């Protein structure tokens, strides 16, 4: 499966374990967060792809390299 978003490195101020609220269901809207798994952290970007009524398709991209 091919992602519709290109890898984006989130800037540190945008990364937070606290999610400010839901992402708006607007095409192109995105948010960056930190994904923690197995004691490692990586940047995660979620981006809204298409919106058709109540159906929303989105892409999620996780950084290739863990954060240090």
ROTI-835321 format. One line per 10 residues: number of its first residue (from 1); their letters; for each residue x, y, z of C-alpha. Coordinates in steps of 0.05 Angstrom, whole numbers, plus 32768, in hexadecimal, padded with zeros to 4 digits. Layout:
<rs>
NUM) a) X:Y:Z ~ ...
</rs>
This chain:
<rs>
1) xxxxxxxxxx) 8000:8000:8000 ~ 801C:8043:7FED ~ 8013:807F:801B ~ 7FF7:80BF:7FFE ~ 8022:80EA:802B ~ 806C:80F1:8027 ~ 8096:80E6:8065 ~ 8098:8125:808F ~ 80C5:8130:80CA ~ 809C:8151:8100
11) xxxxxxxxxx) 80BC:818B:8124 ~ 80C6:817F:816E ~ 8094:81B5:8185 ~ 805D:8190:815F ~ 806D:814F:8181 ~ 8048:8143:81C1 ~ 802B:8107:81E6 ~ 7FED:8131:81F3 ~ 7FBC:8133:81B9 ~ 7F99:8176:81B8
21) xxxxxxxxxx) 7F5A:8159:819B ~ 7F40:8137:815D ~ 7F5C:8148:8118 ~ 7F2C:816F:80EC ~ 7F0D:8146:80B4 ~ 7F27:8176:807F ~ 7F50:815D:8043 ~ 7F9A:816C:804F ~ 7F92:8178:809A ~ 7FCB:8157:80C1
31) xxxxxxxxxx) 7FE8:814F:8107 ~ 802A:8135:8122 ~ 8032:810D:8161 ~ 8064:80DF:8183 ~ 8058:8094:817E ~ 8076:806C:81B8 ~ 8080:8021:81AE ~ 80AF:7FF1:81D1 ~ 80D1:802A:81F5 ~ 80E2:804E:81B4
41) xxxxxxxxxx) 80C3:808E:8199 ~ 80B7:80A2:8151 ~ 8093:80DC:8130 ~ 804E:80CC:8114 ~ 8029:80F7:80E1 ~ 7FDE:80ED:80D3 ~ 7FC1:8110:8096 ~ 7F79:8112:807D ~ 7F75:80F9:8036 ~ 7F2E:80FB:801C
51) xxxxxxxxxx) 7EEC:810D:803D ~ 7EAA:80F4:8021 ~ 7E70:8105:8050 ~ 7E7E:80DE:8090 ~ 7EB4:80B2:8070 ~ 7EFA:80CC:807C ~ 7F39:80AB:805F ~ 7F7B:80BB:807E ~ 7FC5:80A8:8079 ~ 7FF5:809C:80B2
61) xxxxxxxx) 8040:80A2:80AA ~ 8071:808D:80E0 ~ 80B9:80A7:80DB ~ 80EA:8072:80C2 ~ 811C:807F:80FB ~ 810B:8082:8145 ~ 8116:80C3:816B ~ 8155:80C8:8196
</rs>
